[in-house]
Structures are given as C-alpha cells and as structure tokens.
C-alpha cells in the first residue's frame, strides 16, 4: 500500500492510502486578495496517480457551470524525471466570463506547498 500527498484549499497537507473519495465540505481560500468559498469532492485514483478536485457548489458557480481540477503524476522511474500535469476543466456560465487564469496561481501555490512538505518530511 502506498500513500499520496494531498492539499486542501486551506493549505493543509495530508497523506492518503488507497483509492478514495472525500467530501471536503465548504472550504474558503484566498487568491488575488479575495476569499472564495467552494464545496468540493476529492477523488483519488492511486493506480493512475491522479487526484481530482471536483467543485460541487459555491462562489465558482457564479461564473462557471462546471469546474474540476485534475492533477496527474507521471513517475519518471529510474530516470528520476517525474512530472505533474494540471488540467482545469470548466464550463463558463456565459460567453462574457473570462477564462479562470487567476486560479492557475492557486495551482502554483499548491505545488510549492507540496514541495515544501516533501522537502521537510
């Protein structure tokens, strides 16, 4: 049995064992200086080294009908060249809504938080 490291929007980092789904409840996080509340479900697929944050309700739905963040890790094996692929899936509620570029900075912050956690543990 192996473990995955996951990050919640409130920046807490935790380990998970096996494949599972977690109802993360209502979380508040801050990006670009404003607080955003989102209720999410966390889906973990250990076999495919994939984590999906699926937004269920909250402030994101003012602009989007659907919003998911998929994080997939590719193991570099003996070469040591592993990679992480981030994918934002979204459906804008109308054509006037801007793409969610600001949320990419949140992804950068999560990567830095996980890196710091792994460097210290």
Buried (B, 14 or more C-beta within 10 A) or exposed (E): EEEBBBBBBEEEBEEBEEEEEBEBEEBEBEBEEEEBEBBBBBBBBBEEBBBBBBBBEBBBBEBBEEBBBBBBBEEEEEEEEEEEEEEBEBEBBEEEBEEBEEBEEBBEBBBEBBEEBEEEE
